[in-house]
Structure formats: C-alpha cells, structure tokens
Amino acid sequence: MNHEVEFHSLLHVCATNARVQLNEPMIAFYDEALCGYGYELVCVAIKKWMRKQRVWSMPTVAALEEELNVKVTDRSQAEAIVGRIWESIGRFGFGRAKEAREHIGEAGWHVVLAFGGWYSLCVSELDQGQTRAQMREFALSMMERARKGVIDEVPQLPSSEMDQLPERMKNLVGEIGSKLQRES
C-alpha cells in the first residue's frame, strides 16, 4: 500500500473510532495541512498519536505536527484551536458549555462567540470543512490583533474610506462602532 493510501486509511480509522463522519473537505483539509511533510512521516505520526489516545477524537494538525517534532506556528496553533472546538462539539454537546469552554480555552472561546456562540455551533448544519477553514483564518487574525495589542478594539474603516461615504452612512457606521464598543 502506498503511503498516501495509508494516510487516508488511517484518517478513516481515526474518524470511525471518534464516531465522526469523514468527508471530502475534511480529508482535503488534512491533506493540505500535512502533505508537505511527506505521507510516510505523517503516517508514522498518526500511528504514534493513536497509541497515546485514551478517549478517541480526530487528531488535530497541531497534535500530528507535535508528533513530527515540528515547530509550532500561528497556523498550527489556529488549527489546534479549531480542532479543540470541533472535538468539544462532539464530546460535550450544547448542554455542557462550561466544560467545553475549559477544554477549548479562552482564545478558542473567542472564535466560538464570533461564529454565533456555543449553542449555535452545536446545532448548526454548517459545512465542517469550510467552517473550519473560516475559523482558522479568524483565529489567525485574532493572534495578529493580539500581537498588535488591539484585540479588544473594534476595527475601523480607514479615514480615506470614511471620507468617501455619504453623511448618512458615516453616522450609521459610527453608531454601529459605538454599539460594538459598549458590548465588548
């Protein structure tokens, strides 16, 4: 069996054990995130990860990169956050939000809130592959904003853009910004 086929087979084993339905977007997500390391090494990492599991879930990209001894990057941290969110949906469900929040962590909880809140995520029928990618990008932007020290600030339109808006629209944007500022 070639290593790419083995990689896909191991993902299916993980999904079956975690009671997760593995679909094409999820496979593509793992493939895109990990194929740069080579399928042979990724298969070894998955097997190492599988041997450590007491409670089954899908491995996060960050967990597999850890098995590969890869340096942690913002991208792998964002993928780990998203992985914990989806793992928690299956593990805790909407009725155990407090436990889910503890498992996900505060950075991940910001992502949950940005995507409609815990209950909404648990009961939604969103395309998991697409939503995971959007969450990852949101988590990456959060990390960048945190580095700049502006994570709690409401993003503003550049003044050159504001100057071109009609007066009514400027007032509306200002009202929305004020409301968001009060809520945060």
ABEGO torsion letter per residue (X at the ends): XBAAAAAAAAAAAAAAAAGBBBBAAAAAAAAAAAAAAEAAAAAAAAAAAAAABABBBBBBAAAAAAAAGBBBBAAAAAAAAAAAAAAAAAAAEAABAAAAAAAAEAAAAAAAAAAGEAAAAAABABBAAAAAAAAAAAAAAAAAAAAAGAAABBBBBBAAAAAABBAAAAAAAAAAAAAAAAAX
